[in-house]
Amino acid sequence: MEQIILFIDDNPVEPKEIKKAFKSHRDSSRLQFVASAKAGLDIIQKNPVKAVFIKEKLPDMDAFAFTKHLKKTGMQVPVVFI
């Protein structure tokens, strides 16, 4: 099953550049970009997510609060603050 590498950033860098960087890994993961922590949590609850890259401060919650919410779900997903 295809897993998602999730990027959560309300003002993302050029997604094309990120996709280009990950393309060389020849991984079957799909890159997905969302602008809010809530949208990220919704995706994680409905899809297999391999890793999350999240901006430290977002309008709806910061990355620390996001990881607390994630922990409450019982899901174990690596999270990288950007």
C-alpha positions as CSV (number, residue, x, y, z in Angstrom):
1,M,0.0,0.0,0.0
2,E,1.3,3.5,-0.9
3,Q,2.3,5.5,2.1
4,I,2.2,9.3,2.4
5,I,5.1,11.6,3.3
6,L,3.1,14.6,4.7
7,F,4.3,18.3,4.6
8,I,2.3,20.7,6.8
9,D,3.2,24.3,6.2
10,D,0.9,27.4,5.7
11,N,3.5,29.0,3.5
12,P,5.4,26.1,1.8
13,V,8.5,26.3,-0.2
14,E,8.1,25.3,-3.8
15,P,6.5,21.8,-3.7
16,K,8.1,21.1,-7.1
17,E,11.6,21.4,-5.5
18,I,10.7,19.1,-2.6
19,K,9.2,16.5,-5.0
20,K,12.4,16.7,-7.1
21,A,14.5,16.0,-4.0
22,F,12.5,13.0,-3.0
23,K,12.2,11.6,-6.5
24,S,15.8,10.3,-6.4
25,H,14.9,7.9,-3.5
26,R,12.8,5.7,-5.8
27,D,10.3,5.2,-3.0
28,S,6.7,4.4,-3.6
29,S,5.6,7.1,-1.1
30,R,3.3,9.9,-2.3
31,L,4.1,13.4,-1.2
32,Q,1.2,15.4,0.1
33,F,1.1,19.1,1.1
34,V,-1.4,20.7,3.4
35,A,-1.6,24.2,5.0
36,S,-2.9,23.4,8.5
37,A,-2.2,21.0,11.4
38,K,-5.9,20.0,11.5
39,A,-5.8,19.0,7.9
40,G,-2.7,17.0,8.6
41,L,-4.3,15.2,11.5
42,D,-7.3,14.4,9.3
43,I,-5.0,12.8,6.7
44,I,-3.1,10.8,9.2
45,Q,-6.3,9.3,10.7
46,K,-7.5,8.2,7.2
47,N,-4.3,7.2,5.4
48,P,-1.0,5.4,6.0
49,V,1.6,8.1,6.7
50,K,5.3,7.3,6.6
51,A,6.5,10.6,8.0
52,V,5.4,14.2,8.7
53,F,7.4,17.4,8.1
54,I,5.6,20.2,10.0
55,K,6.3,23.9,10.3
56,E,7.0,24.8,14.0
57,K,4.3,27.5,14.1
58,L,1.0,27.3,12.2
59,P,-2.1,29.5,12.6
60,D,-4.2,26.7,14.0
61,M,-1.7,25.0,16.3
62,D,2.0,24.7,16.8
63,A,4.1,21.6,16.1
64,F,4.3,20.6,19.7
65,A,0.5,20.7,20.1
66,F,0.2,18.7,16.9
67,T,2.5,15.9,18.2
68,K,0.4,15.8,21.4
69,H,-2.7,15.3,19.3
70,L,-1.0,12.7,17.3
71,K,0.2,10.8,20.4
72,K,-3.4,10.7,21.7
73,T,-4.5,8.8,18.5
74,G,-2.0,6.1,19.4
75,M,-0.4,6.3,15.9
76,Q,3.4,6.3,15.8
77,V,4.6,8.5,12.9
78,P,8.0,10.1,12.7
79,V,7.6,13.9,12.9
80,V,10.3,16.4,11.8
81,F,9.9,20.1,12.7
82,I,10.8,22.5,10.0
